[in-house]
Amino acid sequence: MKKIKKSLLIISLVGAGLALFSCQKKDFDSNVSFASNYDSEGSVNAPMASKKMMARSMASNDMDLEEAVPEADTVISGDGGTVRTERKLIKNGNITLQVEDLLDGENSVTEWAKSFNGYVENSSTNERNAWFTVKVPSQRFDEAMQSLGNLGIVKSHGISMQDVSEQYYDLETRLSTKKVMQANLKKYLAQATNLNDILKIERELNNVTSEVESMEGRMRRLTNQIDYATISVTLTLPNGKTAPVIHKPGIAEGLKEFFSRVGSFFVIVFKVIAYAILCGIPLLAVISLLFWLLFGKVGLIKKLFKKLK
């Protein structure tokens, strides 16, 4: 009986120990599970259902924001989330106007461009038409296109826009990264002491500097296209009407051109005489010296012939 009692006592103690261990393990697992719900800042992570609700809420908030943001903004997604930036557009317009006089029309286009702080980039004409490429600030593009109708009868017109936001901001980001790399390489070069390291760093620095300069040039060209819109203006005369391409000068202009040509002729004659004097006198002096030495009083040629005889 004593042995049986001892066995029962041992079994009960072992069972109690196992039960205690099991309870401690459950508490530990629950603590670990609870701790895992905390992020690095100590906040509890939401359950999956809550996360879905939060995502839906954020999506609805984003939709509200998109409706509130004007069309001049665009959305660019990156690793850090959604970023709102200014939309970058290249604006182009073209218009054909019928005018009564090409010369007056040309003056009108020039003055029109100046009134919008723009300029005529290039132009060409023939006896019936005139073409102009005009640059105006993009902010005044719409106003400038509308006002062109005052210069003549509108025959045709069109507007096109190219969204280069992604290209612009991608180039801007890569340029910023390259500049950081360039600054770091300069710092490493200043600290380097080994000749091989210095040569490697200088070679890499030259490559990065070349890339930075190339990107900066592309950025300037792209920025200019964004800041200044291009408007192509065509002026045309009514059917059956032409304008002389060659301008016939008047009497005053003819006399002015005649005297100008006469003056140019005398200037050329004076230059020829001056060159002849400056270059001829030294040449004559050299010829005279040679003649005096060979055939004059010294007579080197004469003496030579006498000896040969």
C-alpha positions in Angstrom: 0.0 0.0 0.0 2.8 2.4 0.8 4.3 1.8 -2.6 1.0 2.4 -4.3 0.5 5.6 -2.3 4.0 6.8 -3.2 3.4 6.1 -6.9 0.1 8.0 -6.8 1.8 10.9 -5.1 4.5 11.0 -7.7 2.0 10.8 -10.6 -0.1 13.6 -9.1 3.0 15.8 -8.6 4.1 15.2 -12.2 0.6 15.9 -13.4 0.5 19.2 -11.5 3.9 20.2 -12.9 2.8 19.5 -16.4 -0.4 21.5 -15.9 1.5 24.4 -14.5 4.0 24.3 -17.4 1.1 24.2 -19.9 -0.5 27.3 -18.3 2.8 29.2 -18.3 3.3 28.3 -22.0 -0.2 29.6 -22.9 0.5 32.8 -21.1 3.8 33.2 -22.8 2.3 32.6 -26.3 -0.5 35.1 -25.6 2.1 37.7 -24.5 4.1 37.1 -27.6 1.0 37.4 -29.8 0.0 40.6 -28.0 3.5 42.0 -28.3 3.6 41.2 -32.0 0.6 43.5 -32.5 2.9 46.4 -31.5 4.9 48.1 -34.2 8.3 49.7 -33.8 6.7 52.8 -32.3 4.7 50.9 -29.8 1.3 51.1 -31.5 -1.0 48.1 -31.8 -1.4 46.7 -35.4 -5.0 46.6 -36.4 -6.7 43.2 -37.3 -7.1 42.3 -40.9 -10.8 43.4 -41.0 -9.8 46.8 -39.4 -7.0 47.2 -42.0 -9.5 46.7 -44.8 -11.8 49.3 -43.3 -8.9 51.7 -42.9 -7.8 51.1 -46.5 -11.3 51.8 -47.8 -11.5 54.9 -45.7 -8.2 56.2 -47.0 -9.3 55.4 -50.6 -12.5 57.4 -50.1 -10.5 60.3 -48.6 -8.1 60.2 -51.6 -11.1 60.4 -53.9 -12.4 63.4 -52.1 -8.9 65.0 -52.3 -8.8 64.3 -56.1 -12.1 66.1 -56.5 -10.9 69.0 -54.5 -7.5 69.4 -56.4 -7.7 71.5 -59.6 -6.9 70.0 -62.9 -3.5 71.8 -62.9 -2.2 69.1 -60.5 -1.3 65.5 -61.3 -0.6 62.4 -59.1 2.7 60.6 -59.2 3.0 57.3 -57.3 6.3 56.5 -55.7 7.7 54.1 -53.1 6.7 56.5 -50.4 3.1 56.6 -51.5 1.0 59.1 -53.5 2.5 62.5 -54.1 0.7 65.4 -55.6 2.8 67.7 -57.8 2.3 70.4 -60.4 1.4 69.1 -63.8 4.0 70.0 -66.5 2.5 70.7 -69.9 4.0 71.6 -73.3 1.5 73.8 -75.1 1.3 74.3 -78.8 -1.1 76.2 -81.0 -1.5 77.0 -84.6 -3.7 79.5 -86.5 -4.2 80.7 -90.0 -5.4 84.3 -90.6 -6.5 86.0 -93.7 -5.2 89.6 -94.0 -5.3 92.4 -96.6 -1.6 93.3 -96.4 1.3 91.0 -95.4 3.6 93.8 -94.2 1.0 95.2 -91.9 0.2 91.7 -90.7 3.9 91.1 -89.9 4.0 94.2 -87.9 0.8 93.3 -86.1 2.1 89.8 -85.2 5.3 91.3 -83.8 3.4 93.8 -81.7 1.0 91.1 -80.6 3.8 88.9 -79.4 5.4 91.7 -77.4 2.1 92.5 -75.7 2.2 89.0 -74.2 5.9 89.2 -73.2 6.7 86.9 -76.0 8.8 87.1 -79.2 9.0 85.9 -82.8 11.4 83.0 -82.9 11.5 82.8 -86.8 9.6 83.9 -89.8 9.4 83.6 -93.6 7.3 85.0 -96.4 6.4 84.7 -100.0 4.1 86.7 -102.4 0.9 85.2 -100.8 1.8 84.0 -97.3 3.8 84.7 -94.2 4.7 82.2 -91.5 5.7 83.0 -87.9 6.8 80.8 -84.9 6.0 82.8 -81.8 6.9 82.0 -78.2 4.7 83.3 -75.4 4.6 82.5 -71.6 2.5 79.4 -71.0 0.4 81.2 -68.4 -0.9 83.5 -71.1 -1.3 80.9 -73.8 -5.1 80.8 -73.8 -5.4 84.6 -73.7 -2.9 84.9 -76.6 -4.7 82.4 -78.8 -8.1 84.1 -78.3 -6.7 87.6 -79.1 -5.2 86.4 -82.4 -8.6 86.6 -84.0 -8.3 90.4 -83.8 -5.4 90.4 -86.4 -7.5 89.0 -89.3 -10.1 86.5 -90.4 -9.6 83.1 -88.7 -9.4 80.4 -91.4 -8.3 77.5 -89.1 -6.8 77.0 -85.7 -5.8 74.2 -83.4 -4.4 73.5 -79.9 -2.4 70.6 -78.6 -0.9 69.8 -75.2 1.7 67.2 -74.1 1.9 66.1 -70.5 5.5 65.7 -69.6 5.1 65.5 -65.8 6.5 62.0 -65.5 9.5 62.8 -67.7 10.1 66.1 -65.9 10.0 64.7 -62.3 11.9 61.6 -63.3 14.7 63.7 -64.7 14.6 66.0 -61.7 14.9 63.0 -59.3 17.8 61.4 -61.3 19.6 64.8 -61.5 19.3 65.3 -57.7 20.7 61.8 -57.1 23.6 62.4 -59.5 24.4 65.6 -57.7 24.5 63.9 -54.4 26.8 61.2 -55.9 29.0 64.0 -57.3 29.3 65.7 -53.9 30.2 62.4 -52.2 32.8 61.6 -54.8 34.4 65.1 -54.3 34.5 64.4 -50.6 36.1 61.0 -51.1 38.6 62.5 -53.5 39.6 65.0 -50.9 40.1 62.3 -48.3 41.9 59.7 -50.6 45.6 59.1 -50.1 46.2 56.1 -52.3 47.1 56.9 -55.9 45.0 54.1 -57.4 42.0 55.2 -55.3 42.5 58.8 -56.4 42.6 57.8 -60.1 39.5 55.7 -59.8 37.6 58.4 -58.0 38.6 61.0 -60.5 37.5 58.8 -63.4 34.1 58.2 -61.8 33.8 61.8 -60.8 34.4 62.9 -64.4 31.7 60.5 -65.6 29.2 61.7 -63.1 29.9 65.3 -63.8 29.4 64.7 -67.5 26.0 63.1 -66.8 25.0 65.9 -64.5 25.8 68.5 -67.2 23.9 66.5 -69.8 20.9 66.2 -67.5 21.0 69.9 -66.6 21.0 70.8 -70.4 17.9 68.5 -70.9 16.2 70.0 -67.9 16.8 73.6 -69.2 15.4 72.7 -72.6 12.4 70.9 -71.1 11.8 73.7 -68.7 11.9 76.3 -71.6 9.3 74.2 -73.5 7.1 74.1 -70.5 7.5 77.8 -69.6 7.0 79.1 -73.1 4.2 77.9 -75.4 4.8 77.7 -79.1 2.2 79.3 -81.5 2.5 78.9 -85.3 0.9 81.8 -87.1 0.2 81.8 -90.8 -1.0 84.9 -92.7 -2.5 84.6 -96.1 -3.9 87.0 -98.6 -7.3 86.8 -100.2 -7.6 84.8 -103.4 -6.2 86.6 -106.4 -4.2 89.1 -104.4 -0.4 89.0 -104.2 2.3 91.1 -102.5 5.7 91.9 -104.1 8.4 89.9 -102.5 11.2 92.3 -103.8 11.0 95.7 -102.3 11.6 98.5 -104.9 13.6 101.4 -103.4 12.5 105.0 -103.8 14.6 107.9 -105.1 16.0 108.8 -101.7 16.9 105.2 -101.0 18.5 104.9 -104.5 20.7 108.0 -104.0 21.7 106.7 -100.6 22.7 103.4 -102.0 24.6 105.1 -104.9 26.7 107.3 -102.6 27.3 104.3 -100.4 28.7 102.3 -103.2 30.9 105.2 -104.4 32.3 105.7 -100.9 33.0 102.0 -100.7 34.9 102.2 -104.1 37.2 105.0 -102.9 37.8 103.2 -99.6 38.9 100.1 -101.6 41.2 102.3 -103.9 42.8 103.9 -100.8 43.5 100.5 -99.3 45.1 99.2 -102.5 47.4 102.3 -102.7 48.3 102.0 -99.0 49.2 98.3 -99.5 51.2 99.1 -102.6 53.2 101.8 -100.7 53.8 99.7 -97.6 54.7 96.5 -99.4 56.3 98.1 -102.6 58.9 100.3 -100.9 60.7 97.5 -99.0 60.5 95.3 -102.2 62.1 98.1 -104.3 64.8 98.6 -101.7 65.7 94.9 -101.7 65.8 94.8 -105.6 68.0 98.0 -105.6 70.4 96.4 -103.1 70.7 93.3 -105.1 71.3 95.2 -108.3 74.0 97.3 -106.6 75.8 94.2 -105.3 75.6 92.2 -108.5 75.8 94.8 -111.3 76.6 98.2 -109.6 79.8 99.5 -108.2 80.6 96.3 -106.3 79.8 94.3 -109.5 80.2 90.8 -108.1 78.8 89.3 -111.4 81.2 91.4 -113.5 84.2 90.3 -111.4 83.2 86.7 -111.7 83.0 86.9 -115.5 86.4 88.6 -115.6 88.0 85.8 -113.6 86.4 83.2 -115.8 87.8 84.9 -118.9 
